[in-house]
Amino acid sequence: MVAQSQGWFGAWTLFRKEIHRFWNVASQTIVSPVVTTMLYFLVFGYSLGGRLKEVEGVPYIDFLVPGLVMLSLINNAFVNSAFSFFINKIHGTIVDILVTPLTHLQLMAGYTGASIMRAMLVGSIIWAVAMLMGADQVVATLTGPNALLHILITLSFMLLTSLAFALVGLTTAIVAEDFDHINLLPTFLLTPLTFLGGVFYSITMLPAPWDMVSRFNPILYMVNGIRYGMTGISDVPLWQGYLVVIALDLTFAAIAWWLLSSGKTIRE
């Protein structure tokens, strides 16, 4: 029991270390992604929004906000855990962490917890700024009669999505051999899936069979979960969104734990 409590104290220390790491360069890790995402909001929300007007009865500028929040969550959660773990790995300092009393679960908690904090912070700032910049439907939904329910749905999807991609980033860093391997996943998988996951449009706008093909994209369910929380509309049932994101969390947690347990890709 004492060893276990010491292990969780060590996980807390690792978590705080990772928080300090990205906070010390907040201009790059917090400010930069917020500014980049808000440029999407300005360009697509105001220019394209002037033509589309509404999507499923919601002003396009409000329809866009959940997708942009999701975009920031995915990028920041993945990048934080992937690059932090991989830098420690190539410098050999990860060995110093592995010889501590930390269990594999506690090690995962330290890295993914900090990644979740960064993703949630960036996503929440974008959410708040978007409401100040004219996302009136989002404001109305989150201040209406069912405000608490919608806020809880939004935050739960933000948290579960951040956890999923923090674990994806950690898994990628464990198996990667150089920085090119780290960049392969976001370039050839995450970015295409994100842009094809309903960030900028509803799948009801797609012709057959692409509307059905889109349903095999897990990011679609995450985007629509947050969209329901913020605006009250969704292309897919809410329960399916929770089922998909929780399944991804459990799957990548199991993969990361197994890779850490084997230790081959870390010590080789």
Residue frames as qw, qx, qy, qz and C-alpha x, y, z in Angstrom:
[[0.000, 0.885, 0.466, 0.000, 0.00, 0.00, 0.00],
 [0.305, -0.795, 0.110, 0.512, 2.85, 2.40, 0.86],
 [0.405, -0.157, 0.607, 0.666, 4.69, 1.59, -2.38],
 [0.238, 0.596, 0.683, 0.349, 1.49, 2.14, -4.35],
 [0.092, -0.942, -0.269, 0.178, 0.87, 5.53, -2.73],
 [0.372, -0.609, 0.340, 0.612, 4.47, 6.52, -3.42],
 [0.405, 0.182, 0.697, 0.563, 3.95, 5.49, -7.03],
 [0.124, 0.811, 0.534, 0.203, 0.95, 7.77, -7.41],
 [0.255, -0.878, 0.015, 0.405, 2.90, 10.59, -5.79],
 [0.430, -0.288, 0.555, 0.652, 5.56, 9.96, -8.43],
 [0.295, 0.520, 0.684, 0.416, 2.88, 10.07, -11.14],
 [0.068, -0.941, -0.307, 0.123, 1.72, 13.41, -9.72],
 [0.375, -0.675, 0.288, 0.566, 5.30, 14.68, -9.83],
 [0.400, 0.066, 0.681, 0.610, 5.65, 13.55, -13.46],
 [0.152, 0.768, 0.597, 0.174, 2.33, 15.21, -14.27],
 [0.173, -0.929, -0.085, 0.315, 3.48, 18.52, -12.73],
 [0.443, -0.405, 0.486, 0.636, 6.81, 18.29, -14.57],
 [0.334, 0.349, 0.704, 0.520, 4.98, 17.88, -17.88],
 [0.014, 0.904, 0.427, -0.029, 2.66, 20.79, -17.05],
 [0.295, -0.805, 0.161, 0.490, 5.66, 23.03, -16.33],
 [0.499, -0.084, 0.607, 0.613, 7.31, 21.87, -19.55],
 [0.249, 0.554, 0.604, 0.516, 4.56, 23.10, -21.85],
 [0.163, -0.924, -0.325, 0.116, 3.67, 26.10, -19.67],
 [0.457, -0.581, 0.205, 0.641, 7.23, 27.44, -19.88],
 [0.139, -0.087, 0.573, 0.803, 6.76, 27.79, -23.65],
 [0.320, 0.553, 0.659, -0.397, 3.10, 28.83, -23.54],
 [0.280, 0.632, -0.199, -0.694, 3.52, 31.11, -26.54],
 [0.243, 0.297, -0.821, -0.423, 4.15, 27.99, -28.64],
 [0.093, -0.132, -0.985, 0.062, 1.97, 25.43, -26.86],
 [0.097, 0.590, 0.676, -0.431, -1.07, 27.57, -25.92],
 [0.177, 0.678, 0.021, -0.713, -1.12, 30.89, -27.78],
 [0.060, 0.342, -0.698, -0.626, 0.01, 29.61, -31.17],
 [0.025, 0.251, 0.945, 0.210, -2.65, 26.86, -31.57],
 [0.125, 0.671, 0.561, -0.469, -5.37, 29.24, -30.36],
 [0.138, 0.634, -0.208, -0.732, -4.38, 31.87, -32.93],
 [0.024, 0.162, -0.846, -0.508, -4.12, 29.28, -35.72],
 [0.068, 0.418, 0.906, -0.025, -7.54, 27.82, -34.94],
 [0.134, 0.716, 0.367, -0.579, -9.17, 31.25, -34.70],
 [0.085, 0.420, -0.500, -0.752, -7.88, 31.99, -38.21],
 [0.023, -0.208, -0.934, -0.288, -9.95, 29.01, -39.37],
 [0.033, 0.629, 0.675, -0.385, -12.89, 30.54, -37.51],
 [0.089, 0.646, -0.033, -0.757, -12.43, 33.91, -39.20],
 [0.091, 0.282, -0.695, -0.655, -11.87, 32.55, -42.71],
 [0.149, -0.227, -0.926, -0.263, -14.49, 29.78, -42.74],
 [0.046, -0.532, -0.716, 0.450, -16.94, 31.19, -40.21],
 [0.135, 0.666, 0.144, -0.720, -17.35, 34.63, -41.73],
 [0.186, 0.397, -0.565, -0.699, -16.53, 34.14, -45.41],
 [0.211, -0.084, -0.930, -0.288, -18.05, 30.70, -46.00],
 [0.012, 0.428, 0.773, -0.469, -20.70, 31.34, -43.35],
 [0.240, 0.442, 0.012, -0.864, -21.96, 34.28, -45.36],
 [0.408, 0.193, -0.657, -0.603, -22.86, 31.87, -48.18],
 [0.320, -0.139, -0.937, 0.000, -24.07, 28.81, -46.27],
 [0.436, -0.479, -0.017, -0.762, -26.05, 30.81, -43.70],
 [0.688, -0.347, 0.442, -0.459, -27.38, 27.76, -41.79],
 [0.405, 0.205, -0.885, -0.106, -26.65, 24.05, -41.45],
 [0.410, -0.351, -0.840, 0.060, -29.52, 21.98, -40.03],
 [0.305, -0.836, -0.392, -0.232, -31.13, 25.14, -38.70],
 [0.591, -0.663, -0.038, 0.458, -27.98, 26.37, -36.92],
 [0.241, 0.941, -0.203, -0.122, -25.98, 29.40, -38.14],
 [0.864, 0.357, -0.261, 0.242, -22.83, 28.14, -39.86],
 [0.140, 0.675, -0.487, 0.535, -20.55, 30.14, -37.57],
 [0.636, -0.427, 0.452, -0.457, -22.04, 28.25, -34.58],
 [0.984, 0.146, -0.002, -0.104, -21.94, 24.94, -36.46],
 [0.627, 0.597, -0.396, 0.308, -18.21, 25.45, -37.01],
 [0.272, -0.737, 0.456, -0.419, -17.20, 26.04, -33.36],
 [0.872, -0.308, 0.353, -0.144, -17.42, 22.39, -32.11],
 [0.902, 0.378, 0.001, 0.208, -15.38, 21.17, -35.08],
 [0.327, 0.752, -0.344, 0.457, -12.62, 23.69, -34.44],
 [0.544, -0.623, 0.442, -0.347, -12.57, 22.82, -30.73],
 [0.972, -0.025, 0.232, -0.006, -12.22, 19.16, -31.72],
 [0.698, 0.623, -0.168, 0.309, -9.42, 20.01, -34.14],
 [0.010, -0.764, 0.460, -0.452, -7.46, 21.72, -31.35],
 [0.780, -0.421, 0.378, -0.267, -8.08, 18.87, -28.89],
 [0.970, 0.205, 0.078, 0.105, -6.77, 16.22, -31.28],
 [0.556, 0.678, -0.254, 0.409, -3.66, 18.14, -32.29],
 [0.144, -0.736, 0.447, -0.488, -2.62, 19.32, -28.83],
 [0.845, -0.354, 0.330, -0.227, -3.31, 16.05, -26.99],
 [0.946, 0.269, 0.019, 0.179, -1.39, 14.04, -29.59],
 [0.459, 0.713, -0.281, 0.450, 1.58, 16.41, -29.95],
 [0.353, -0.749, 0.389, -0.403, 2.10, 16.90, -26.21],
 [0.856, -0.322, 0.393, -0.095, 2.35, 13.24, -25.21],
 [0.899, 0.390, 0.054, 0.191, 4.08, 12.10, -28.41],
 [0.443, 0.726, -0.276, 0.447, 6.92, 14.61, -28.47],
 [0.413, -0.730, 0.405, -0.364, 7.44, 14.74, -24.70],
 [0.909, -0.225, 0.349, -0.035, 7.82, 10.97, -24.35],
 [0.856, 0.446, 0.037, 0.260, 9.86, 10.61, -27.55],
 [0.191, 0.837, -0.341, 0.383, 12.34, 13.35, -26.58],
 [0.588, -0.589, 0.497, -0.247, 12.91, 11.60, -23.24],
 [0.962, 0.083, 0.260, 0.015, 13.29, 8.34, -25.14],
 [0.729, 0.592, -0.092, 0.330, 15.94, 9.50, -27.64],
 [0.006, 0.800, -0.417, 0.432, 17.88, 11.36, -24.93],
 [0.573, 0.074, -0.775, 0.257, 17.89, 8.24, -22.76],
 [0.164, -0.255, 0.491, -0.816, 16.24, 10.00, -19.81],
 [0.768, -0.191, -0.244, -0.561, 13.17, 7.76, -20.07],
 [0.697, 0.033, -0.681, 0.222, 15.28, 5.03, -18.43],
 [0.091, 0.167, -0.554, 0.811, 15.52, 7.19, -15.29],
 [0.582, -0.128, 0.083, -0.798, 11.73, 7.27, -15.16],
 [0.821, 0.017, -0.495, -0.284, 11.34, 3.55, -15.85],
 [0.538, 0.089, -0.727, 0.418, 13.56, 2.58, -12.88],
 [0.266, -0.263, 0.378, -0.847, 11.36, 4.53, -10.44],
 [0.229, 0.149, 0.904, -0.328, 8.58, 2.76, -8.49],
 [0.508, 0.326, -0.032, -0.797, 6.05, 4.01, -11.07],
 [0.609, 0.227, 0.760, 0.011, 3.84, 1.31, -12.55],
 [0.241, 0.186, 0.624, 0.720, 3.06, 1.41, -16.26],
 [0.072, -0.767, -0.614, -0.169, -0.41, 2.75, -15.46],
 [0.325, -0.817, -0.158, 0.450, 1.04, 5.54, -13.33],
 [0.365, -0.254, 0.421, 0.790, 3.55, 6.43, -16.05],
 [0.117, 0.461, 0.684, 0.554, 0.71, 6.63, -18.57],
 [0.195, -0.839, -0.496, 0.105, -1.33, 8.76, -16.16],
 [0.368, -0.627, 0.039, 0.686, 1.49, 11.29, -15.78],
 [0.225, -0.094, 0.538, 0.807, 2.03, 11.79, -19.51],
 [0.025, -0.501, -0.725, -0.472, -1.57, 11.61, -20.66],
 [0.238, -0.764, -0.502, 0.328, -2.84, 13.73, -17.77],
 [0.222, -0.544, 0.120, 0.800, -0.61, 16.64, -18.77],
 [0.098, 0.089, 0.676, 0.725, -1.60, 16.22, -22.43],
 [0.109, -0.662, -0.731, -0.122, -5.27, 16.33, -21.46],
 [0.239, -0.733, -0.268, 0.578, -4.68, 19.52, -19.47],
 [0.166, -0.321, 0.375, 0.853, -3.03, 21.22, -22.44],
 [0.005, -0.292, -0.773, -0.563, -5.73, 20.10, -24.89],
 [0.178, -0.719, -0.665, 0.097, -8.57, 21.10, -22.56],
 [0.231, -0.633, -0.102, 0.732, -6.99, 24.49, -21.89],
 [0.076, -0.160, 0.515, 0.839, -6.54, 25.29, -25.59],
 [0.090, -0.414, -0.821, -0.383, -9.99, 23.93, -26.48],
 [0.197, -0.723, -0.575, 0.328, -11.69, 25.91, -23.70],
 [0.155, -0.511, 0.086, 0.841, -10.00, 29.15, -24.76],
 [0.013, -0.046, -0.674, -0.737, -11.13, 28.62, -28.36],
 [0.160, -0.572, -0.802, -0.062, -14.65, 27.83, -27.12],
 [0.196, -0.714, -0.370, 0.561, -14.76, 31.04, -25.05],
 [0.117, -0.379, 0.302, 0.867, -13.27, 33.28, -27.76],
 [0.010, -0.245, -0.788, -0.564, -15.68, 31.90, -30.37],
 [0.140, -0.704, -0.686, 0.116, -18.65, 32.81, -28.17],
 [0.178, -0.683, -0.100, 0.702, -17.29, 36.34, -27.80],
 [0.088, -0.281, 0.528, 0.796, -16.87, 36.58, -31.58],
 [0.501, 0.171, -0.218, -0.820, -20.49, 35.92, -32.49],
 [0.324, -0.060, -0.934, -0.140, -21.34, 32.25, -31.87],
 [0.425, -0.232, 0.216, -0.848, -24.73, 33.25, -30.46],
 [0.845, -0.112, -0.359, -0.380, -26.41, 29.85, -30.86],
 [0.640, 0.079, -0.654, 0.396, -23.64, 28.23, -28.81],
 [0.022, -0.194, 0.454, -0.869, -24.16, 30.87, -26.12],
 [0.636, -0.178, -0.063, -0.748, -27.94, 30.32, -26.18],
 [0.836, -0.052, -0.533, -0.120, -27.64, 26.53, -25.88],
 [0.583, 0.035, -0.606, 0.540, -25.15, 26.72, -23.01],
 [0.056, -0.052, 0.410, -0.909, -27.24, 29.27, -21.10],
 [0.547, -0.212, -0.424, -0.690, -30.70, 27.83, -21.85],
 [0.767, -0.393, 0.125, -0.492, -33.00, 25.65, -19.72],
 [0.993, -0.080, 0.006, 0.087, -30.85, 22.51, -20.24],
 [0.220, 0.876, -0.402, 0.153, -27.56, 24.38, -19.92],
 [0.500, -0.572, 0.638, -0.126, -26.03, 22.09, -17.28],
 [0.883, 0.144, 0.448, -0.002, -26.73, 18.96, -19.35],
 [0.668, 0.730, -0.010, 0.148, -25.21, 20.48, -22.49],
 [0.033, -0.853, 0.495, -0.166, -22.15, 21.72, -20.61],
 [0.679, -0.371, 0.628, -0.084, -21.59, 18.27, -19.10],
 [0.868, 0.385, 0.306, 0.065, -21.95, 16.59, -22.51],
 [0.437, 0.861, -0.206, 0.160, -19.51, 19.05, -24.08],
 [0.222, -0.760, 0.585, -0.176, -16.91, 18.71, -21.33],
 [0.816, -0.172, 0.548, -0.066, -17.21, 14.91, -21.21],
 [0.827, 0.518, 0.166, 0.143, -16.58, 14.59, -24.96],
 [0.222, 0.886, -0.352, 0.202, -13.70, 17.05, -24.74],
 [0.485, -0.608, 0.607, -0.162, -12.16, 15.04, -21.90],
 [0.871, 0.042, 0.489, -0.010, -12.66, 11.61, -23.50],
 [0.699, 0.701, 0.014, 0.142, -11.37, 12.82, -26.87],
 [0.019, 0.864, -0.468, 0.183, -8.29, 14.40, -25.28],
 [0.672, -0.403, 0.614, -0.094, -7.58, 11.14, -23.45],
 [0.893, 0.335, 0.301, 0.028, -7.92, 9.11, -26.65],
 [0.611, 0.740, -0.110, 0.258, -5.42, 11.17, -28.63],
 [0.258, -0.790, 0.526, -0.180, -3.05, 11.59, -25.70],
 [0.797, -0.196, 0.572, -0.020, -2.89, 7.78, -25.64],
 [0.797, 0.570, 0.150, 0.130, -2.48, 7.67, -29.43],
 [0.219, 0.892, -0.337, 0.207, 0.43, 10.09, -29.10],
 [0.512, -0.598, 0.602, -0.135, 2.02, 8.06, -26.30],
 [0.891, 0.116, 0.438, 0.023, 1.63, 4.83, -28.28],
 [0.642, 0.748, -0.033, 0.164, 3.18, 6.45, -31.35],
 [0.034, -0.861, 0.469, -0.194, 6.14, 7.74, -29.31],
 [0.740, -0.384, 0.548, -0.071, 6.80, 4.32, -27.80],
 [0.853, 0.232, 0.432, 0.177, 7.12, 2.60, -31.19],
 [0.432, 0.899, -0.066, 0.042, 8.70, 5.51, -33.13],
 [0.836, -0.110, 0.061, 0.534, 12.40, 5.37, -33.99],
 [0.334, -0.017, 0.091, 0.938, 12.81, 8.95, -35.24],
 [0.191, 0.413, 0.267, -0.850, 10.85, 12.20, -35.60],
 [0.323, 0.131, -0.603, -0.718, 9.68, 11.23, -39.08],
 [0.277, -0.261, -0.924, -0.037, 7.73, 8.36, -37.55],
 [0.012, -0.445, -0.564, 0.695, 6.07, 10.78, -35.12],
 [0.241, 0.403, -0.109, -0.876, 4.93, 13.00, -38.00],
 [0.115, -0.027, -0.875, -0.470, 3.62, 10.16, -40.16],
 [0.027, -0.464, -0.866, 0.183, 0.44, 9.56, -38.15],
 [0.127, 0.674, 0.323, -0.652, -0.87, 13.15, -38.03],
 [0.108, 0.444, -0.458, -0.762, 0.12, 13.82, -41.65],
 [0.280, 0.087, -0.816, -0.498, -1.33, 10.72, -43.29],
 [0.285, -0.367, -0.885, 0.003, -4.07, 9.66, -40.87],
 [0.143, -0.541, -0.570, 0.602, -5.19, 12.16, -38.22],
 [0.081, 0.373, -0.106, -0.918, -5.40, 15.24, -40.45],
 [0.277, -0.059, -0.705, -0.650, -7.37, 13.52, -43.26],
 [0.287, -0.427, -0.855, 0.068, -9.72, 11.83, -40.77],
 [0.103, -0.485, -0.412, 0.765, -10.26, 15.13, -38.96],
 [0.178, 0.291, -0.249, -0.906, -11.08, 17.13, -42.09],
 [0.413, -0.088, -0.743, -0.520, -13.34, 14.30, -43.33],
 [0.250, -0.268, -0.864, 0.346, -14.99, 13.94, -39.92],
 [0.145, -0.777, -0.574, -0.214, -17.59, 16.68, -40.19],
 [0.390, -0.375, -0.221, 0.812, -15.51, 19.55, -38.81],
 [0.027, 0.231, -0.186, -0.955, -16.62, 21.96, -41.55],
 [0.499, -0.002, -0.464, -0.732, -19.81, 20.29, -42.79],
 [0.713, -0.064, 0.518, -0.468, -22.67, 17.95, -41.95],
 [0.248, -0.117, 0.911, 0.307, -22.57, 14.48, -43.50],
 [0.457, 0.594, 0.617, -0.240, -26.17, 15.10, -44.64],
 [0.280, 0.816, -0.173, -0.475, -24.61, 17.42, -47.23],
 [0.148, -0.418, 0.824, 0.353, -22.66, 14.52, -48.78],
 [0.740, 0.219, -0.338, -0.539, -24.02, 12.43, -51.66],
 [0.911, -0.161, 0.366, -0.098, -24.39, 8.66, -51.38],
 [0.812, -0.369, -0.448, 0.058, -22.37, 6.57, -50.69],
 [0.388, 0.407, -0.413, 0.716, -19.99, 9.06, -49.03],
 [0.475, -0.553, 0.161, -0.666, -22.44, 9.89, -46.27],
 [0.953, -0.267, -0.060, -0.134, -22.39, 6.23, -45.21],
 [0.765, 0.290, -0.322, 0.476, -18.62, 5.91, -45.68],
 [0.010, 0.635, -0.309, 0.708, -18.17, 8.85, -43.30],
 [0.758, -0.514, 0.041, -0.399, -19.83, 6.83, -40.54],
 [0.939, -0.043, -0.205, 0.273, -16.76, 4.60, -40.38],
 [0.350, 0.532, -0.294, 0.713, -14.67, 7.61, -39.33],
 [0.510, -0.476, -0.613, 0.371, -14.42, 7.64, -35.49],
 [0.206, -0.115, -0.148, 0.960, -13.69, 11.37, -35.42],
 [0.273, -0.388, -0.483, -0.736, -17.16, 12.01, -36.86],
 [0.580, -0.558, -0.592, -0.037, -18.70, 10.71, -33.62],
 [0.484, -0.349, -0.322, 0.735, -16.44, 12.85, -31.44],
 [0.052, 0.107, 0.185, 0.976, -17.17, 16.01, -33.43],
 [0.411, -0.440, -0.514, -0.611, -20.90, 15.40, -33.30],
 [0.561, -0.487, -0.598, 0.301, -20.81, 14.66, -29.58],
 [0.286, -0.295, -0.179, 0.894, -19.32, 18.07, -28.90],
 [0.113, -0.192, -0.403, -0.888, -21.62, 19.64, -31.51],
 [0.456, -0.553, -0.654, -0.245, -24.67, 18.26, -29.74],
 [0.489, -0.489, -0.453, 0.563, -23.39, 19.61, -26.44],
 [0.208, -0.247, 0.019, 0.946, -22.81, 23.09, -27.88],
 [0.257, 0.071, -0.331, -0.905, -25.70, 23.46, -30.34],
 [0.621, 0.136, 0.541, -0.550, -28.18, 20.65, -29.71],
 [0.809, 0.469, -0.125, -0.331, -27.77, 19.04, -33.17],
 [0.401, -0.451, 0.780, 0.165, -25.90, 15.91, -34.26],
 [0.571, 0.358, -0.556, -0.487, -25.61, 13.69, -37.34],
 [0.560, 0.031, -0.827, 0.045, -25.34, 10.55, -35.21],
 [0.675, -0.637, -0.321, -0.189, -26.99, 9.35, -31.98],
 [0.189, -0.821, 0.416, -0.341, -25.27, 10.60, -28.84],
 [0.847, -0.369, 0.372, -0.092, -24.88, 7.11, -27.37],
 [0.892, 0.367, 0.053, 0.260, -22.92, 6.01, -30.43],
 [0.246, 0.829, -0.291, 0.410, -20.52, 8.90, -29.89],
 [0.519, -0.655, 0.470, -0.286, -19.86, 7.85, -26.29],
 [0.965, -0.029, 0.262, 0.002, -19.49, 4.20, -27.33],
 [0.745, 0.580, -0.086, 0.319, -16.90, 5.00, -30.02],
 [0.107, 0.806, -0.382, 0.440, -14.76, 7.37, -27.95],
 [0.673, -0.534, 0.443, -0.256, -14.76, 5.13, -24.85],
 [0.971, 0.145, 0.164, 0.095, -13.84, 2.12, -27.02],
 [0.564, 0.690, -0.221, 0.396, -10.90, 4.10, -28.47],
 [0.280, -0.769, 0.423, -0.388, -9.79, 5.13, -24.98],
 [0.849, -0.319, 0.398, -0.134, -9.77, 1.54, -23.74],
 [0.907, 0.381, 0.053, 0.171, -8.12, 0.19, -26.90],
 [0.449, 0.716, -0.292, 0.448, -5.20, 2.62, -26.94],
 [0.465, -0.693, 0.429, -0.344, -4.78, 2.41, -23.16],
 [0.947, -0.126, 0.296, -0.016, -4.38, -1.36, -23.52],
 [0.783, 0.532, -0.055, 0.317, -1.93, -0.98, -26.43],
 [0.090, 0.818, -0.363, 0.437, 0.18, 1.61, -24.59],
 [0.678, -0.548, 0.420, -0.253, 0.24, -0.51, -21.42],
 [0.972, 0.094, 0.192, 0.101, 1.28, -3.62, -23.40],
 [0.607, 0.672, -0.168, 0.390, 4.07, -1.75, -25.21],
 [0.182, -0.780, 0.431, -0.416, 5.40, -0.34, -21.95],
 [0.853, -0.348, 0.352, -0.166, 5.25, -3.80, -20.38],
 [0.926, 0.300, 0.058, 0.222, 7.20, -5.39, -23.23],
 [0.386, -0.816, 0.210, 0.376, 9.79, -2.61, -23.13],
 [0.761, 0.134, 0.417, 0.478, 11.36, -3.69, -26.42],
 [0.384, 0.740, 0.262, 0.486, 10.81, -0.48, -28.38],
 [0.278, -0.953, 0.048, -0.107, 12.01, 1.62, -25.44],
 [0.634, -0.634, 0.393, 0.205, 15.23, -0.13, -24.48],
 [0.832, 0.282, 0.319, 0.356, 16.42, -1.18, -27.93]]
